[in-house]
Amino acid sequence: MRSTRAPSPTLTSFSGISSYRTDPYKPLRDKSSTSTPPPDSYIVARTHYDELSKYLSSYLAKGSMSSLSPFALSHVHPPAEPANSRSTARQKLTRLTRQQFQELSTDVYDELIRRKTNSDSVQGPSSFPFLCSLYTSSLVALVPFLPVRDEFHPKRNQARQKLATLPISRFRDLSSDVYYELVRRYPEFKEEVRLIFRL
């Protein structure tokens, strides 16, 4: 069963995992292709923020809210930052340009969706356990890594594929770094959630 989620709506053009600021990641330009206007970066960032919030909610809640009562814990959203903050890694993200950060955020978002899709394919439809045996016998092949996108530089495609090799804990750390940088760059996301929660 394929996920109904679309890949991240961004049409970004370059990046890399270890160094998003170097020249080798400059975009490839195909003169024959017509350029489409890039989607609104705010909408892209909001999509990434929402998905990362869901993915990280229990992980982040464990870090700094273990002293709260279960009732209080269930009513706090978005989660607070864990005590063992990854400040050095997060500091590096603050130096990325808007485009560079959006590309990193997109790559992490796309990898998260790939992992969720693969997980859903393996687990089957949880709301219909009696169908699981039928479902698992007709599984769609799992996607081992993010597919190559022609509009991306080869080094970006390679970096995107390397995300699949990260163990869960390292990917979660990277996801939390991107999440907190989204919060820093778009503080209104957190405020919107708080306002909705109060209603």
N, C-alpha and C positions, 0 to 999 in steps of 0.2 A: 504494500500500500504506500503510495507516494504522499509526501506531505503537501498540504494545500498552501503552505507558506511560500511566498515568492522570495527569491534571493534579495539581499539588500538593494534598495532602490537607487543606489548611487552608481554613477558612471565615471568613477574616478580612474586615473590613468597611471599612477606609479606609486610604488612603495616597496618596502622590504621589512623583514622581521627585526634584524639587528640594527639596521641603520636606515631610517626613513629619510635621512637628510642628505644622502650622498648623490652625486651626479649620475652614477650608473643606472639609477632608477628613473631617468627621464622617460617620458612616454614615447611610445612608437606612434608615429603619425602616418596614417594611410591617406594619401592624397585623394584616392578615388572614393573614399567613404564620405557621406554627408554627416556633418556633426549635428548632434541633437543637443538641445539645451540641457545643462545639468539639472537634476532635480533640486528642489529647495533643500539646502543643507540642514535647515532646522528640522524639516520633516524626517530626513534621513537620521539625524541625531536622535530625534524623539523615538523613532522605531527601534534603534539600537538600545536606547536607555530602557524602554519598556521591556524588551526581551531580556536584557541583562539583569534588570531588577527581578524578574521572575526566576531566572536561573540562579541568581546569587542570594536570594532572600534568606534561605536557611543558613547558608555558609556565613553570611555577614551577621546575621542575628546571633550566631554562636559566639562570635568574637568579642562583642562588647555588651551584650545584653543578657548574659547568663544569670545576672543577679536579679533581673526583673521577674515578677510573678508571671505565670503562664497567661493570665488574663491580659496583663499589660503588654506582654510580648506579642500576643496575637493582634493587638490593636496599634502596633507601631509599624508605619510604612512611610517611606522606604527605610530599609534597615540602616542602622548606624555602622560606622566603620569599626572593623575588628581592632582589638588592642595591639596586635602585632602588625602594625601598619607597614606597608611596603614603600616607604617614603622615597628611597633612592630611585627605584624604578619609576615611581609616579612623578618624581621631579623631572626626569628625562622627557616624559610625555608633555610637560608644560612648555617645552622648547619647540615642539613641532608646530608647523604652520597649521592653519585650519584645514587645508587640503590634505596635508600629510596625516594629520590626526584622523580625519574622516576616512581616509583609506585604510589606516590601521583598524579603526573601529569597524569598518565594513568587512575587513578580512576576518576579524574575530567573530563578528556577528554571523557571517556566512559559515564559518567553521562550527559555531554553536548550532546553527540550524542543521548542518550536515550530521553532527553527532546526535542531535535529537531525532532526526529522521531515521538514522541507523538504529538507534535504541528502540524507537517505536516499531520498526520493522521486526526486530528480534523478539520483543515482548508481545507483540500482537495487540489486538484491540482489547484494552483492559475492561471496557464496559460490557464486553460480551465474552466471558471466559470460555463458554461452551464452544465458541467458534475458533479458539486458539489453535486446536489441532488442525483444523481445516486451513487456517490462515498460515501457519508455519510451514505447511507442506507446499504452499504456493508463494513463498517469499520472493520479493523482488531482490535482485542482487544488491548487496550493501555497497555504498559508495566509499571506497577506501581513503579518498582525499578529495579536496575541492578540485573540480574540473578546470582545465585550462580555459581561459577566456582570451579570445583573439585580440581584444582591445587593450589588454594589459601587457606591459613589458614582460619578457620572459623571466627576468629576475623576480618580478612580483608574483608571477604564477608559481615559480619555484618556492618562494617564501610562503605563499598561501598553502601549498601542498605540505610543507614542513610542519604546519600547524597540526596536522593529523598525527604527527609523531609525539606530540607533547602528552605526557601522562595527565590524568585527570587533575591532579593537584596543581601542576604547573599551568595547565590551561585555565583552571579556576583563578589562579593568581593573576594571570594576564587579563582575564575577563574582569576581575575586580579592579585592576589598574585602569583599564579603559572605562569602566563604570564611573570611578571617582573622577576621572578627567572629564567625562561627560557632565557630571554634576558641577565640577568647577567651571566649565565653559558655559554651561546652561543652567544656572542656579534656579531658574524659573520652573524647571522640570520637577524638582523636589517640592517647590511651593505649590504647584498645581496639584500634585498628589495629596499634599496636606490639606488643601482647601476642599478637594473632593471628599477626603476622608471625614472632614468635620461636618459635612452635610448630612 
